[in-house]
Amino acid sequence: TRVLTARAVDLGEKPAVLSGITKLHLTERGRKVVTDAMDIAGGKGICMGPSNFIGAAYMQLPVLITVEGANILTRSLIVFGQGAIRCHPFVLKEIEATREADHAKASAAFDAALFGHLRFTLANLARALVMGFTGSHFVRIPADVAPETRRYYQQLTRFSAALAFLSDVSMGSLGGALKRKEKLSARLGDVLSLLYLCSATLKRYEIDGRPSDDAPLMHWAIWDAMFNAQNALEGVISNFPNRTIASLMRRIVFPLGRPYVIPSDKLGHEVARLLIEPSATRERLTARTYVSSDPDDPRNLIERALAATIAVAPVEAKIRTATREGRLSAATPPGADTEWRIDSAKSAGVITAVEADALRKARELTDRVIRVDDFPPDLGASLLQPDNRVTVRAAAPASETPRRRAIA
């Protein structure tokens, strides 16, 4: 989404609506990511210090979000309010016709735009209804797209027709009141935003060369966005003021029920595994992320700890197997330190000396990652070299020039 929107700017466009969509969703999703990261970091995230890698980001969230009223204005008015006008083929023409000074020209232009608008609405009604009954299986799509994404293009076409139909009905029946019913306009804006996010996801998948390793990410992103877009459409219908119109809209948009469910746990597990293990997919996602080469930098430390932990996973599996088989004691002797199990496994021949050293290194890195910064009660003031002479400004009469005196 970010790259696609930035590309529009590079081409000389001024994508006001797309910029609003990008800002809204990147900041909101960024807030969720940082909040989830705080949950994972635990005490490390709330104890400020040089090694706290997430606390500052958490404190910056209000700055990140607070533009145009904490995203409320962006979501409720800008995305749909401007999007409905700029994306619609006839609304802007109708508005421009009302500003025409020549009455004859204004009447002709308005009539042409109005009748075009009516034909457009009826066409979207028919398309939404037919695609709802057929599951959009007969929608034509580009011939050169990836086979695994064909259904997504068809469903995007269906939801686009549904959004256009609901938007026209909402504008036609509510008029200016739609702007004041911010929850309705926000939900319509959500559908527009999520369809754009889906388009950006599909484009990224094609541009990257359809890497099979990235397929779980692509599938999860599309399913999540389409599920939320479907819920937003249902939210518009369920809360539409005119219940008769709402009933008709539901029968047209979802004649056989809602097609999408939340992404499966299995798919979510595949995505999580891609993100927490070194892989080409993870490298592509984090390609522009800065990681210091300083071994004491917390981000560098996390990467090293991750690699070390994954590398010693087979070693830990050997120890667990030996413990189940009774070759190693499951009980830790009183007073034994954390090295005891590694030493006992090495002594019993379960693991080699090299494996034992690798396991110790991984545990050391892991301990450094989760360890919080600690400071003395005086916050280190006693470690500073005090100056034996303190310079103060002496009080002087107004008629004299102020002078300094040194106090031993």
Kinemage of the C-alpha trace (Angstrom):
@kinemage 1
@onewidth
@group {chain A} dominant
@subgroup {mainchain}
@vectorlist {calphas} color= white
{ca thr a 1} P 0.000 0.000 0.000
{ca arg a 2} L 2.758 2.426 0.940
{ca val a 3} L 4.784 1.680 -2.188
{ca leu a 4} L 1.754 1.843 -4.493
{ca thr a 5} L 0.623 5.194 -3.080
{ca ala a 6} L 4.145 6.624 -3.195
{ca arg a 7} L 4.394 5.514 -6.821
{ca ala a 8} L 1.346 7.626 -7.656
{ca val a 9} L 3.104 10.641 -6.158
{ca asp a 10} L 6.258 9.832 -8.156
{ca leu a 11} L 4.151 9.893 -11.322
{ca gly a 12} L 3.054 13.452 -10.548
{ca glu a 13} L -0.396 12.615 -9.221
{ca lys a 14} L -1.942 14.140 -6.105
{ca pro a 15} L -3.807 11.152 -4.637
{ca ala a 16} L -5.643 12.831 -1.769
{ca val a 17} L -7.982 9.909 -1.121
{ca leu a 18} L -5.305 7.248 -1.473
{ca ser a 19} L -2.997 9.236 0.800
{ca gly a 20} L -5.762 9.385 3.396
{ca ile a 21} L -6.352 5.639 3.119
{ca thr a 22} L -2.646 4.902 3.430
{ca lys a 23} L -2.142 7.193 6.413
{ca leu a 24} L -5.224 5.873 8.177
{ca his a 25} L -4.448 2.188 7.854
{ca leu a 26} L -0.680 2.335 8.275
{ca thr a 27} L -0.971 4.305 11.500
{ca glu a 28} L -3.848 2.248 12.904
{ca arg a 29} L -2.141 -1.030 12.068
{ca gly a 30} L 1.146 0.365 13.347
{ca arg a 31} L -0.554 1.115 16.642
{ca lys a 32} L -1.798 -2.465 16.876
{ca val a 33} L 1.615 -3.887 16.006
{ca val a 34} L 3.383 -1.800 18.653
{ca thr a 35} L 0.738 -2.641 21.265
{ca asp a 36} L 1.109 -6.357 20.499
{ca ala a 37} L 4.890 -5.964 20.682
{ca met a 38} L 4.491 -4.428 24.144
{ca asp a 39} L 2.503 -7.492 25.212
{ca ile a 40} L 5.308 -9.743 24.003
{ca ala a 41} L 8.080 -7.624 25.529
{ca gly a 42} L 6.361 -7.601 28.913
{ca gly a 43} L 8.412 -5.931 31.628
{ca lys a 44} L 11.173 -5.116 29.141
{ca gly a 45} L 8.779 -2.793 27.342
{ca ile a 46} L 7.746 -0.726 30.365
{ca cys a 47} L 11.157 -0.298 32.044
{ca met a 48} L 12.775 2.540 30.142
{ca gly a 49} L 16.493 2.377 29.474
{ca pro a 50} L 19.082 1.979 26.711
{ca ser a 51} L 18.087 -1.616 25.983
{ca asn a 52} L 14.331 -0.941 25.755
{ca phe a 53} L 13.640 -1.290 22.040
{ca ile a 54} L 9.864 -0.730 22.080
{ca gly a 55} L 9.030 1.745 24.867
{ca ala a 56} L 9.869 4.870 22.855
{ca ala a 57} L 7.793 3.631 19.905
{ca tyr a 58} L 4.842 3.082 22.238
{ca met a 59} L 5.113 6.633 23.581
{ca gln a 60} L 5.208 7.964 20.013
{ca leu a 61} L 1.873 6.370 19.085
{ca pro a 62} L -0.242 9.450 19.965
{ca val a 63} L 1.995 11.547 17.714
{ca leu a 64} L 1.684 8.956 14.973
{ca ile a 65} L -2.093 8.842 15.185
{ca thr a 66} L -3.042 12.421 16.056
{ca val a 67} L -3.470 14.031 12.677
{ca glu a 68} L -6.866 15.361 11.614
{ca gly a 69} L -8.471 14.380 14.898
{ca ala a 70} L -6.846 11.044 15.720
{ca asn a 71} L -7.879 9.447 12.392
{ca ile a 72} L -11.555 10.000 13.174
{ca leu a 73} L -11.938 12.723 10.559
{ca thr a 74} L -9.859 10.763 8.057
{ca arg a 75} L -12.005 7.652 8.393
{ca ser a 76} L -15.409 9.312 8.715
{ca leu a 77} L -15.201 12.127 6.192
{ca ile a 78} L -12.077 12.251 4.066
{ca val a 79} L -11.881 8.675 2.774
{ca phe a 80} L -15.527 8.288 1.775
{ca gly a 81} L -16.511 11.953 1.536
{ca gln a 82} L -13.807 12.762 -1.001
{ca gly a 83} L -13.672 9.249 -2.401
{ca ala a 84} L -17.374 9.195 -3.284
{ca ile a 85} L -16.954 12.384 -5.285
{ca arg a 86} L -13.585 11.720 -6.896
{ca cys a 87} L -14.139 8.039 -7.676
{ca his a 88} L -17.729 8.352 -8.881
{ca pro a 89} L -18.133 8.867 -12.641
{ca phe a 90} L -21.147 11.216 -12.315
{ca val a 91} L -21.345 12.916 -8.895
{ca leu a 92} L -18.614 15.445 -9.657
{ca lys a 93} L -20.227 16.225 -13.017
{ca glu a 94} L -23.555 16.864 -11.275
{ca ile a 95} L -21.901 19.231 -8.808
{ca glu a 96} L -20.062 21.077 -11.573
{ca ala a 97} L -23.300 21.430 -13.555
{ca thr a 98} L -24.939 23.270 -10.654
{ca arg a 99} L -22.138 25.846 -10.780
{ca glu a 100} L -22.563 26.589 -14.474
{ca ala a 101} L -23.694 30.184 -14.997
{ca asp a 102} L -25.427 29.501 -18.316
{ca his a 103} L -28.841 28.010 -17.458
{ca ala a 104} L -29.220 26.074 -20.716
{ca lys a 105} L -25.752 24.540 -20.475
{ca ala a 106} L -26.260 23.771 -16.792
{ca ser a 107} L -29.588 22.047 -17.446
{ca ala a 108} L -28.209 19.942 -20.291
{ca ala a 109} L -25.068 18.961 -18.353
{ca phe a 110} L -27.027 18.130 -15.211
{ca asp a 111} L -29.599 16.039 -17.083
{ca ala a 112} L -26.858 14.075 -18.837
{ca ala a 113} L -25.029 13.453 -15.549
{ca leu a 114} L -28.232 12.591 -13.673
{ca phe a 115} L -29.475 10.045 -16.199
{ca gly a 116} L -25.988 8.590 -16.428
{ca his a 117} L -25.993 8.336 -12.639
{ca leu a 118} L -29.320 6.483 -12.671
{ca arg a 119} L -28.106 4.031 -15.322
{ca phe a 120} L -24.926 3.497 -13.320
{ca thr a 121} L -26.893 2.751 -10.140
{ca leu a 122} L -29.226 0.295 -11.868
{ca ala a 123} L -26.277 -1.433 -13.540
{ca asn a 124} L -24.528 -1.863 -10.193
{ca leu a 125} L -27.754 -3.155 -8.648
{ca ala a 126} L -28.003 -5.810 -11.347
{ca arg a 127} L -24.297 -6.674 -11.169
{ca ala a 128} L -24.318 -6.965 -7.369
{ca leu a 129} L -27.428 -9.167 -7.444
{ca val a 130} L -26.209 -11.469 -10.226
{ca met a 131} L -22.726 -11.819 -8.730
{ca gly a 132} L -24.300 -12.474 -5.339
{ca phe a 133} L -26.341 -15.379 -6.710
{ca thr a 134} L -23.507 -16.803 -8.823
{ca gly a 135} L -20.744 -16.200 -6.302
{ca ser a 136} L -19.045 -14.034 -8.957
{ca his a 137} L -17.697 -17.219 -10.578
{ca phe a 138} L -18.415 -15.942 -14.089
{ca val a 139} L -16.731 -12.552 -13.718
{ca arg a 140} L -14.055 -12.005 -16.337
{ca ile a 141} L -10.596 -11.248 -14.992
{ca pro a 142} L -7.185 -10.491 -16.558
{ca ala a 143} L -5.784 -13.572 -18.257
{ca asp a 144} L -2.229 -13.215 -16.962
{ca val a 145} L -2.873 -13.198 -13.203
{ca ala a 146} L -1.663 -15.948 -10.882
{ca pro a 147} L -4.095 -18.905 -10.793
{ca glu a 148} L -4.223 -18.825 -6.989
{ca thr a 149} L -5.476 -15.222 -7.055
{ca arg a 150} L -8.212 -15.535 -9.700
{ca arg a 151} L -11.059 -15.850 -7.177
{ca tyr a 152} L -9.858 -12.774 -5.340
{ca tyr a 153} L -10.168 -10.640 -8.478
{ca gln a 154} L -13.707 -11.915 -8.973
{ca gln a 155} L -14.704 -11.221 -5.370
{ca leu a 156} L -13.145 -7.753 -5.521
{ca thr a 157} L -15.301 -7.018 -8.564
{ca arg a 158} L -18.393 -8.182 -6.680
{ca phe a 159} L -17.633 -6.079 -3.599
{ca ser a 160} L -16.832 -3.057 -5.778
{ca ala a 161} L -20.274 -3.284 -7.382
{ca ala a 162} L -21.878 -3.682 -3.945
{ca leu a 163} L -20.026 -0.630 -2.612
{ca ala a 164} L -21.031 1.476 -5.617
{ca phe a 165} L -24.669 0.424 -5.223
{ca leu a 166} L -24.806 1.089 -1.462
{ca ser a 167} L -23.053 4.430 -1.921
{ca asp a 168} L -25.558 5.616 -4.516
{ca val a 169} L -28.526 4.454 -2.438
{ca ser a 170} L -27.096 6.140 0.662
{ca met a 171} L -26.427 9.426 -1.118
{ca gly a 172} L -29.792 9.342 -2.858
{ca ser a 173} L -31.896 8.551 0.219
{ca leu a 174} L -29.966 10.400 2.925
{ca gly a 175} L -28.572 13.323 0.955
{ca gly a 176} L -26.583 15.730 3.104
{ca ala a 177} L -27.522 13.800 6.243
{ca leu a 178} L -25.043 11.106 5.186
{ca lys a 179} L -22.189 13.422 6.151
{ca arg a 180} L -23.638 13.790 9.639
{ca lys a 181} L -24.142 10.042 10.034
{ca glu a 182} L -20.433 9.518 10.433
{ca lys a 183} L -20.604 5.844 11.365
{ca leu a 184} L -22.348 5.000 8.107
{ca ser a 185} L -19.933 7.049 6.014
{ca ala a 186} L -17.003 5.576 7.966
{ca arg a 187} L -18.126 2.027 7.161
{ca leu a 188} L -18.522 2.869 3.490
{ca gly a 189} L -15.046 4.400 3.627
{ca asp a 190} L -13.745 1.232 5.258
{ca val a 191} L -14.970 -0.833 2.315
{ca leu a 192} L -13.265 1.525 -0.136
{ca ser a 193} L -10.053 1.419 1.910
{ca leu a 194} L -10.002 -2.351 2.225
{ca leu a 195} L -10.605 -2.878 -1.489
{ca tyr a 196} L -7.614 -0.625 -2.149
{ca leu a 197} L -5.496 -2.619 0.315
{ca cys a 198} L -6.496 -5.823 -1.490
{ca ser a 199} L -5.518 -4.312 -4.830
{ca ala a 200} L -2.147 -3.256 -3.418
{ca thr a 201} L -1.576 -6.750 -2.013
{ca leu a 202} L -2.322 -8.438 -5.335
{ca lys a 203} L -0.098 -5.977 -7.197
{ca arg a 204} L 2.774 -6.568 -4.764
{ca tyr a 205} L 2.411 -10.327 -5.212
{ca glu a 206} L 2.606 -9.991 -8.996
{ca ile a 207} L 5.502 -7.491 -8.970
{ca asp a 208} L 7.549 -9.705 -6.648
{ca gly a 209} L 7.230 -12.545 -9.147
{ca arg a 210} L 4.531 -14.583 -7.368
{ca pro a 211} L 6.937 -16.136 -4.827
{ca ser a 212} L 5.332 -19.301 -3.481
{ca asp a 213} L 6.804 -18.651 -0.030
{ca asp a 214} L 4.822 -15.397 0.156
{ca ala a 215} L 1.504 -17.044 -0.746
{ca pro a 216} L 0.344 -17.506 2.887
{ca leu a 217} L 0.919 -13.809 3.548
{ca met a 218} L -1.019 -12.854 0.430
{ca his a 219} L -3.910 -15.204 1.228
{ca trp a 220} L -4.141 -14.041 4.841
{ca ala a 221} L -4.038 -10.343 3.895
{ca ile a 222} L -6.785 -10.739 1.279
{ca trp a 223} L -9.015 -12.883 3.496
{ca asp a 224} L -8.647 -10.523 6.440
{ca ala a 225} L -9.394 -7.438 4.321
{ca met a 226} L -12.355 -9.024 2.518
{ca phe a 227} L -13.803 -10.348 5.783
{ca asn a 228} L -13.637 -6.859 7.290
{ca ala a 229} L -15.029 -5.275 4.110
{ca gln a 230} L -17.929 -7.724 4.227
{ca asn a 231} L -18.591 -6.804 7.870
{ca ala a 232} L -18.484 -3.111 6.983
{ca leu a 233} L -21.090 -3.649 4.236
{ca glu a 234} L -23.254 -5.534 6.715
{ca gly a 235} L -22.747 -2.712 9.222
{ca val a 236} L -24.062 -0.169 6.712
{ca ile a 237} L -27.121 -2.291 5.975
{ca ser a 238} L -27.850 -3.150 9.622
{ca asn a 239} L -27.711 0.493 10.703
{ca phe a 240} L -29.378 2.117 7.700
{ca pro a 241} L -32.129 4.472 8.955
{ca asn a 242} L -34.758 3.348 6.447
{ca arg a 243} L -35.359 -0.291 7.322
{ca thr a 244} L -37.334 -1.033 4.152
{ca ile a 245} L -34.453 0.121 1.986
{ca ala a 246} L -32.030 -1.739 4.259
{ca ser a 247} L -33.948 -4.985 3.764
{ca leu a 248} L -33.818 -4.569 -0.012
{ca met a 249} L -30.098 -3.768 0.086
{ca arg a 250} L -29.344 -6.937 2.057
{ca arg a 251} L -31.262 -9.088 -0.422
{ca ile a 252} L -29.326 -7.537 -3.295
{ca val a 253} L -25.831 -7.480 -1.787
{ca phe a 254} L -25.967 -10.777 0.156
{ca pro a 255} L -28.745 -12.827 -1.479
{ca leu a 256} L -27.165 -16.118 -0.356
{ca gly a 257} L -25.489 -14.887 2.802
{ca arg a 258} L -22.016 -13.572 3.502
{ca pro a 259} L -19.239 -15.484 1.694
{ca tyr a 260} L -16.226 -14.693 3.877
{ca val a 261} L -15.219 -15.964 7.301
{ca ile a 262} L -12.262 -14.982 9.455
{ca pro a 263} L -8.880 -16.320 8.207
{ca ser a 264} L -8.260 -19.830 9.515
{ca asp a 265} L -5.925 -20.568 12.418
{ca lys a 266} L -3.943 -22.877 10.136
{ca leu a 267} L -3.272 -20.041 7.707
{ca gly a 268} L -2.410 -17.718 10.584
{ca his a 269} L 0.074 -20.296 11.885
{ca glu a 270} L 1.771 -20.463 8.470
{ca val a 271} L 2.075 -16.678 8.395
{ca ala a 272} L 3.469 -16.556 11.936
{ca arg a 273} L 6.090 -19.174 11.093
{ca leu a 274} L 7.210 -17.129 8.089
{ca leu a 275} L 7.680 -14.088 10.313
{ca ile a 276} L 9.504 -15.666 13.251
{ca glu a 277} L 11.990 -17.783 11.310
{ca pro a 278} L 14.752 -16.580 8.972
{ca ser a 279} L 13.441 -16.875 5.426
{ca ala a 280} L 13.456 -15.130 2.065
{ca thr a 281} L 9.948 -13.856 2.802
{ca arg a 282} L 11.062 -12.279 6.072
{ca glu a 283} L 14.044 -10.685 4.329
{ca arg a 284} L 11.770 -9.183 1.666
{ca leu a 285} L 9.425 -7.747 4.288
{ca thr a 286} L 12.227 -6.232 6.377
{ca ala a 287} L 14.525 -5.221 3.520
{ca arg a 288} L 14.338 -1.500 4.320
{ca thr a 289} L 14.392 -1.887 8.097
{ca tyr a 290} L 17.487 -0.482 9.798
{ca val a 291} L 19.366 -2.834 12.111
{ca ser a 292} L 22.582 -1.536 13.669
{ca ser a 293} L 25.798 -3.521 13.347
{ca asp a 294} L 26.568 -2.736 16.995
{ca pro a 295} L 26.359 -6.087 18.844
{ca asp a 296} L 24.946 -4.314 21.907
{ca asp a 297} L 22.139 -2.642 19.948
{ca pro a 298} L 18.827 -4.166 21.130
{ca arg a 299} L 17.555 -4.771 17.588
{ca asn a 300} L 20.810 -6.444 16.574
{ca leu a 301} L 20.647 -8.497 19.757
{ca ile a 302} L 17.120 -9.703 18.973
{ca glu a 303} L 18.133 -10.845 15.491
{ca arg a 304} L 21.151 -12.727 16.840
{ca ala a 305} L 19.100 -14.303 19.621
{ca leu a 306} L 16.462 -15.415 17.102
{ca ala a 307} L 19.040 -17.043 14.830
{ca ala a 308} L 20.810 -18.706 17.765
{ca thr a 309} L 17.571 -20.004 19.275
{ca ile a 310} L 16.463 -21.569 16.000
{ca ala a 311} L 19.917 -23.084 15.467
{ca val a 312} L 19.875 -24.888 18.837
{ca ala a 313} L 16.283 -26.152 18.551
{ca pro a 314} L 17.505 -29.654 17.523
{ca val a 315} L 19.892 -29.648 20.496
{ca glu a 316} L 17.068 -28.877 22.912
{ca ala a 317} L 15.000 -31.607 21.251
{ca lys a 318} L 17.786 -34.106 22.017
{ca ile a 319} L 17.737 -33.112 25.690
{ca arg a 320} L 13.941 -33.426 25.903
{ca thr a 321} L 14.043 -36.853 24.257
{ca ala a 322} L 16.774 -38.052 26.614
{ca thr a 323} L 14.766 -36.789 29.593
{ca arg a 324} L 11.639 -38.676 28.456
{ca glu a 325} L 13.663 -41.834 27.942
{ca gly a 326} L 15.135 -41.580 31.437
{ca arg a 327} L 18.738 -40.995 30.356
{ca leu a 328} L 18.630 -37.570 32.026
{ca ser a 329} L 17.009 -36.664 35.316
{ca ala a 330} L 13.863 -34.583 34.991
{ca ala a 331} L 14.339 -33.069 38.455
{ca thr a 332} L 16.760 -30.223 39.046
{ca pro a 333} L 18.957 -30.751 42.152
{ca pro a 334} L 18.629 -28.139 44.928
{ca gly a 335} L 20.981 -25.235 44.400
{ca ala a 336} L 21.764 -26.145 40.789
{ca asp a 337} L 22.186 -23.266 38.367
{ca thr a 338} L 20.795 -22.920 34.856
{ca glu a 339} L 23.897 -24.573 33.417
{ca trp a 340} L 23.248 -27.845 35.225
{ca arg a 341} L 21.040 -29.424 32.595
{ca ile a 342} L 23.432 -28.509 29.790
{ca asp a 343} L 26.395 -29.917 31.730
{ca ser a 344} L 24.548 -33.113 32.615
{ca ala a 345} L 23.472 -33.621 28.988
{ca lys a 346} L 27.052 -33.120 27.857
{ca ser a 347} L 28.394 -35.509 30.509
{ca ala a 348} L 25.848 -38.156 29.526
{ca gly a 349} L 26.870 -37.903 25.884
{ca val a 350} L 23.453 -36.632 24.798
{ca ile a 351} L 24.982 -33.529 23.215
{ca thr a 352} L 28.492 -32.638 22.107
{ca ala a 353} L 30.722 -29.938 23.559
{ca val a 354} L 30.088 -27.746 20.504
{ca glu a 355} L 26.331 -28.144 20.919
{ca ala a 356} L 26.602 -27.333 24.617
{ca asp a 357} L 28.500 -24.129 23.853
{ca ala a 358} L 25.926 -23.144 21.216
{ca leu a 359} L 23.103 -23.758 23.686
{ca arg a 360} L 24.829 -21.640 26.343
{ca lys a 361} L 25.334 -18.833 23.829
{ca ala a 362} L 21.691 -18.933 22.754
{ca arg a 363} L 20.508 -18.777 26.357
{ca glu a 364} L 22.878 -15.917 27.097
{ca leu a 365} L 21.516 -13.928 24.146
{ca thr a 366} L 17.931 -14.726 25.126
{ca asp a 367} L 18.603 -13.593 28.684
{ca arg a 368} L 20.055 -10.318 27.414
{ca val a 369} L 17.004 -9.746 25.218
{ca ile a 370} L 14.506 -10.074 28.077
{ca arg a 371} L 16.672 -8.489 30.784
{ca val a 372} L 15.582 -4.986 31.819
{ca asp a 373} L 17.938 -2.092 32.504
{ca asp a 374} L 18.726 -1.550 36.172
{ca phe a 375} L 20.160 1.563 37.805
{ca pro a 376} L 21.433 2.452 41.310
{ca pro a 377} L 19.165 4.466 43.622
{ca asp a 378} L 20.971 7.710 42.712
{ca leu a 379} L 20.624 6.885 38.979
{ca gly a 380} L 24.400 6.834 38.651
{ca ala a 381} L 25.091 10.297 40.039
{ca ser a 382} L 27.751 8.872 42.364
{ca leu a 383} L 29.662 7.620 39.357
{ca leu a 384} L 30.149 11.126 38.043
{ca gln a 385} L 33.320 13.049 38.964
{ca pro a 386} L 32.169 15.957 41.154
{ca asp a 387} L 33.608 19.432 40.572
{ca asn a 388} L 35.163 20.706 43.807
{ca arg a 389} L 34.433 24.294 42.933
{ca val a 390} L 30.897 25.518 42.297
{ca thr a 391} L 30.519 28.900 40.619
{ca val a 392} L 27.578 31.039 41.720
{ca arg a 393} L 26.526 34.568 40.952
{ca ala a 394} L 26.867 36.856 43.981
{ca ala a 395} L 24.214 39.414 44.766
{ca ala a 396} L 25.432 42.912 43.901
{ca pro a 397} L 24.019 46.379 44.303
{ca ala a 398} L 22.269 47.737 41.264
{ca ser a 399} L 25.036 50.325 40.841
{ca glu a 400} L 27.762 47.691 40.611
{ca thr a 401} L 28.606 45.248 37.871
{ca pro a 402} L 27.717 41.663 38.878
{ca arg a 403} L 30.794 39.645 39.765
{ca arg a 404} L 31.484 35.944 40.265
{ca arg a 405} L 33.045 34.435 43.345
{ca ala a 406} L 34.259 30.913 43.869
{ca ile a 407} L 33.296 28.952 46.934
{ca ala a 408} L 35.583 26.106 47.853
